[in-house]
Amino acid sequence: MEMAKFDVVEFISKLVRFKSISTLPEMSGEVRACAVFLRDFFASKGFDSILHETPLHPVVFASRKCASGNPRVRILCYGHYDVQPVDPLDKWISQPFEPNVRDGKIFARGAADNKGPTACVIAGFLNFIDKNPDAPIDIAFMLEGEEEIGSVHMRDFIERNRDMLSAYDYVVLSDTSSASLDDVIVTVGLRGTGSLEFRFKGPNCDVHSGMYGGIVYNPIQAMAEVCASLHNSDGLVNIQGFYDGILSMSDREKSDTASAPFGEESIKKQLGLDELYRQSDIPPMEAGRAYPTLEFVGIGGGYQGAGSKSVIPSECFCKISCRSAPGQDTRHLLDLVEKAVKERCPKQVKVSCNREKSSCGEAYFVDPRGIKGGSSIKARRLSEAFGALEKCVSKVYGRKPLYLREGASIPLMSDIHRLTGLDCVMLGLFLPQDNIHAPNEGFSIESIKRGCAYYEEFFSTVSR
């Protein structure tokens, strides 16, 4: 397969040099510089390209209307230009913001999440429109700089621009994974996400463990007891109502999930595990995509230095991340967890809860075979888009895609749907071994070639 006319690898290389880490205040200038680069790039390609300011990082919105003024289809492409921190730096083989091509990949922070895949969408459109300048398609690219910190200000942006965004037919996104280079996944569902931090407080200061041991209820002991109570021995979450409202998987989804090549054995090999975690009789590959979770993602308290220190700490903490399944309400799930922790905490210890409200988001699901409102123009366009997707994937990748839910979350998708009515067509381009959010993140050159070819074919098909 020939590399696309637009040099997308060079474009990705320019993008990943920006240290656009949205969570670090000292990198805000780099985040903005990346947004300005994108704005100017789109303007150079004939787009109406502007920066929409937010209280933190700007949104790049670049639109292009067809010459006739009578589009066959209107597509809104979403992505993000911000990236995760690079820690631990000493685990990187090459510098995270200096693109390095080796072993058939381009390595850099953001190469796979999400600068590389978004570049494939951009390149696919540019290659298509270069050959078909009068194509009846209106398109816009909406690229944000806060996805990695929960899209803090994107909801306000969408609400303020609801009318403009609602005029499009559907959203296109490549910020999800596929099973392998040949086995492409169309993501039909995303889990919601929410976070809680609990602080367990005992005495008003650290106390001598000899003088007060056996008299004072150790906050670490209390926290450990409470945390241990949140799961049953069969692996299921031990909170009444935690699994209520789950949207069941269809037989097709279960079949595709079971047949996906990146299954249990692949995961064990990649992660160096002998066995996977089990939740009752739920197949792990279904549990990781379609069921809610309660995970401990941080814990601390007491003396952390070398040797020992004979004290009972005054307080300790744990951080919990929950994923909600399609059909559930994330905030209700967090309410259940908070209530359970507070009820189970020993009365001798006080517990308080802090929620990261900005990063709380709902699950999202779209059924390509059961699109509601089939008589509406938007429903017909969405149905046509999924039909075009399957046809184009089959042509470029040589086989039909799998339709699966994704265990990860993109909370903004549910907000876009709620506020604009638009659904999303999600094609995965990065792979499980691409190390997103981890050291040595990379994106396959072959994935780039195929992704560009797919999107060029997709835009051509839907605009006919």
Stockholm file with secondary structure:
# STOCKHOLM 1.0

chainA/1-464         MEMAKFDVVEFISKLVRFKSISTLPEMSGEVRACAVFLRDFFASKGFDSILHETPLHPVVFASRKCASGNPRVRILCYGHYDVQPVDPLDKWISQPFEPNVRDGKIFARGAADNKGPTACVIAGFLNFIDKNPDAPIDIAFMLEGEEEIGSVHMRDFIERNRDMLSAYDYVVLSDTSSASLDDVIVTVGLRGTGSLEFRFKGPNCDVHSGMYGGIVYNPIQAMAEVCASLHNSDGLVNIQGFYDGILSMSDREKSDTASAPFGEESIKKQLGLDELYRQSDIPPMEAGRAYPTLEFVGIGGGYQGAGSKSVIPSECFCKISCRSAPGQDTRHLLDLVEKAVKERCPKQVKVSCNREKSSCGEAYFVDPRGIKGGSSIKARRLSEAFGALEKCVSKVYGRKPLYLREGASIPLMSDIHRLTGLDCVMLGLFLPQDNIHAPNEGFSIESIKRGCAYYEEFFSTVSR
#=GR chainA/1-464 SS CCCCSSCHHHHHHHHHTSCCBTTCGGGHHHHHHHHHHHHHHHHHTTCEEEEECCSSSCEEEEEECCTTSCCSEEEEEEEECCBCCCCSGGGCSSCTTSCEEETTEEESTTTTTTHHHHHHHHHHHHHHHHHCTTCSEEEEEEEESCGGGTCTTHHHHHHHTHHHHHTSSEEEECCSBCSSSSCCEEEEEECEEEEEEEEEECSSSCEEHHHHBTTBCCHHHHHHHHHHHTBCTTSSBCSTTTTTTCCCCCHHHHHHHHHCSSCHHHHHHHHTCSSCCCBTTBCHHHHHHHSCEEEEEEEEESCCSSSCCCEECSEEEEEEEEEECTTSCHHHHHHHHHHHHHHHSCTTSEEEEEECGGGCBCCEECCTTSCSCTTSHHHHHHHHHHHHHHHHHHHHHSSCCEEEEESSCCTHHHHHHHHHCCCEEEECCBCGGGCTTSTTCEEEHHHHHHHHHHHHHHHHHHTC
#=GC SS_cons         CCCCSSCHHHHHHHHHTSCCBTTCGGGHHHHHHHHHHHHHHHHHTTCEEEEECCSSSCEEEEEECCTTSCCSEEEEEEEECCBCCCCSGGGCSSCTTSCEEETTEEESTTTTTTHHHHHHHHHHHHHHHHHCTTCSEEEEEEEESCGGGTCTTHHHHHHHTHHHHHTSSEEEECCSBCSSSSCCEEEEEECEEEEEEEEEECSSSCEEHHHHBTTBCCHHHHHHHHHHHTBCTTSSBCSTTTTTTCCCCCHHHHHHHHHCSSCHHHHHHHHTCSSCCCBTTBCHHHHHHHSCEEEEEEEEESCCSSSCCCEECSEEEEEEEEEECTTSCHHHHHHHHHHHHHHHSCTTSEEEEEECGGGCBCCEECCTTSCSCTTSHHHHHHHHHHHHHHHHHHHHHSSCCEEEEESSCCTHHHHHHHHHCCCEEEECCBCGGGCTTSTTCEEEHHHHHHHHHHHHHHHHHHTC
//
